[in-house]
Amino acid sequence: MLSRDLHVITVMLYPLMFSLIFLLSICSVAFSIALMSPIVLAVQNASSVSPVQAEYAISYTEKGADTCIKCHDEDNEVPILPIFKTKHGRGADRNTPFAALQCESCHGPGAAHAKQARKEGAKLSGSIIHFGVDSVTSVEQQNKQCLSCHENAAGAGWFGSQHESNDVACARCHQTHVAEDTVLVKDKQKTVCFTCHKRQRADIYKRSSHPLRFGSMACTACHDAHGSFAPSALIKATVNETCYTCHAEKRGPVLWPHAPVVEDCTLCHQAHGSNHAALLLHRAVFLCKQCHSPQGHPSLAPSQTALPDGTFRAFGKFLVGKNCLNCHSAIHGSNHPSGVKFLR
């Protein structure tokens, strides 16, 4: 009899238990949504955001990006809608700014800025963190915001690098409010780099150059813009190792190595461009004379009397075209048993 009563009571309690569980689930979801409010996140996550954000946590906007979009639409001087086509604008990814404080994850608290939006000079008011070359925000503060997420991607080479030492802001090269960041596109990247590196821009239009101007190669094929421990911010430890990433056939080892080839490619070649063939620093005959002894045929001046038989007719043809390379064709090193003079 007792067991029957317990069974009846249990059956009657089932609907009540399910209802209670359902209500608790609804409350949990509502509480989670409330926690996603920019203001609540600002207060709760004050320890994980930048010092500026933590100091002004109470000044975050209530609606986050919705507040910004009211002004910064496609007709505004600073449109931001394309950011939703980028990784920064993906709210579903917890590693992005829009998963936390949205626009204010990078720009800091925006309530004061939103209130001043209709006033003249609000853009330069300093109430938020501005990015770019003409920003009133210091380069150090701009980069600190970026490095709070991208420090691992930038790498240890950034600190003390030429760009960092010369106060180059991340936003000088990178764009975040556009669907396509120009500096990350291979055939367009050079236009960003050449805004500062004018000499290299001139070099790529010389007679012989790497194919940067044709969009077949990017500056980052050789250089790490965020810095490295190699000279000239190269992607490899040495010049030669960097060149070998493409010119693997020059790596060796060979039976008869040519000393400057093993030492440094730039002893003979100008990497960004040259008015001489094969990116050479000088014409072949003059380039070779910089190292070779002044005794004998290889290094004498290309005149009528400097050749073995003293006649221009017999040997003059070897002073044109590829010059020394007419005979010494295996100039990067030879594997032939008789290739000691790089003739084969």
C-alpha positions, 0 to 999 in steps of 0.5 A: 500500500505504501509503495503504491502511494509513493508511486502516485506521488512520484507521478504527480511530481513529474510535471512539477519537476519538469516545469521547474527545470524549464523555468530555471533554463529560461532564467539562465538564458536571460541572465547570460544575455544580461551579462553580454551587455557592454556595460556589464562586460566592462565592469566584470572584465575590467581586469582583462581590458586595457588601463584606459578601458578599466579607468572609464568602465562606467562610460561604456555605451549601453548598446555597443556597436549599435550606437556607433552605427547610427553615425558611422554608416556608409555615408560617414567620413569614417564608415565602419560597416565593412568591418562585419565582413572581417574577422574582427566583426565576428561576434561568434568567435570569442577571440574577436573584439565583437565577442566582448565590447564590440567597437569599444574593445579597441576604441575604449569607452565611447559614451562620452564620444557618442554624446559629443558626436554632434559637436564640432571637433568631436572626432578629435576630442580624445574621448576615445582611442583614435587610430591612424597617422593623424590620430591624437592618440599616441602611437604607443597607446594605439599599438598597445590596443592592437598588441593586447590581442596580436602580440603573439602574431607580431612576435618577439621581433616587434619589440626593438624592431625598426618599425617599433623604434621609429614609432610606426603605428599598426594602423599606419599599415593595417586597416580594420574598417575595410573588407580587404586589408591592402597590406595583406593582399599580395599584389597590392601590398607594395603600395602600402610599403612604398609610402615610406620606402621610396628608394625601393619603389624606384628600384623595382622599376629599373631594368632588372628587378624582382616581379613586385611591380607585376604583383607576382611577389610581395615584400613579405616574401623576403621581409617580416614587417613586424621585425625579426632577429635577422638583418633588414628584418629578413624572414630567415637568419641570413641573406642567403637563406632568404634567397634560397627560399626561391633560388634553391638551385644556388644553395649547393653544396657544390664541388667548386664553390664560388666564395662570394656566393657562399658568403652573401648574395648581395656582394654581387646582386642588388635585391630590389632592382638594378639597371644591370642584368640579373640584378648585378651591382655593376656590369659583369666585367667590372663587378668581377674586377672588384675581387680578382687580382690585377695580374693576368687576363681576368682583371685587365682593362677591356682594351685592345692591348689587354688581351692575350694576342693584343688584337681586338678582332680576335677577343673583342667579342668577349668584352660584350654581352655576358662578358666574363660569363661568356666563358665562366658560365658556372659562376655560382659554383660547379660540380664538374671535376674540371670546373675549378675556374667555373668554365663548366 
